[in-house]
Amino acid sequence: MSQLVSSKSGTLDINKYITGFPSVVGGGSQEDINLIEIYFINRGIREQQGQQGLQENVIDVSVKNSLETFIDNYYKKSRVEKYKSYTHNERIYTYELSNDNQYVSSKIKKHMDILDNILVICSKNNKQPNYTFPCTNEIDSISEYIIKEYKISNRISLILRSDVGDSDSGSGDGGEDIKTLYIEYRHSNNVDIDKINETINKIIRKILYQASHA
């Protein structure tokens, strides 16, 4: 993964992440990026890190239950699904637990950026044939989680992910759920990038305002 870059501008420009950086991870060109995820940094932890520095690049992006309540009331859910995923290097084998649908994808992180209270992660994400995933005794981790998707447009969704119990052990029990909120943008070269920027920044302002008053 490329090094963490800290930005100071108050407005997110998606075009910057598509064309503004040389590709330094995994080879290929900047056009490889087709997925941008925008996470909301926990404000209390962020203030501590501002005093002590970013220790080992650990950033808290967990959210409070009160913010989830606001999201449920303000945005319209398009789906709620429970998953179990197995990870090996950049490949992820995912099961949809409600219908036993299975698929493999690869996700290679290209860039990370901090913009005030948001974390931006840019990736190359592609579906892979199921047979490309190795046998399960070679996996790196197992996670079980619930995804609430609030679809904003064909390419933009607000995602609330709840990781169930202790995801590292794969047991699915013990400990509280960890909830993470992020905007998912699936890039295409033929989009109206100005409209994309307007939509994403509107969501960011709304969420950050609500989080600051939670």
Buried (B, 14 or more C-beta within 10 A) or exposed (E): BBEEEEBEEEEBBBEBBBEEBEBEBBEEEBEBBBBBBBBBBBEEBBEEBEEEEEEEEEBBBBBEEEBBEBBEEEBEEEEEBBBBBBBBEBBBBBBBEEEEEEBBBBBBBBBBBBBBBBBBBBBBBBEBEEEEBEEEEEBEEBBBBBBBBBBBEEBBBBBBBBBBBBBEEBEBEEEEEBBBBBBBBEBEEEBEBEEBBEBBBEBBEBBBEBBEEE
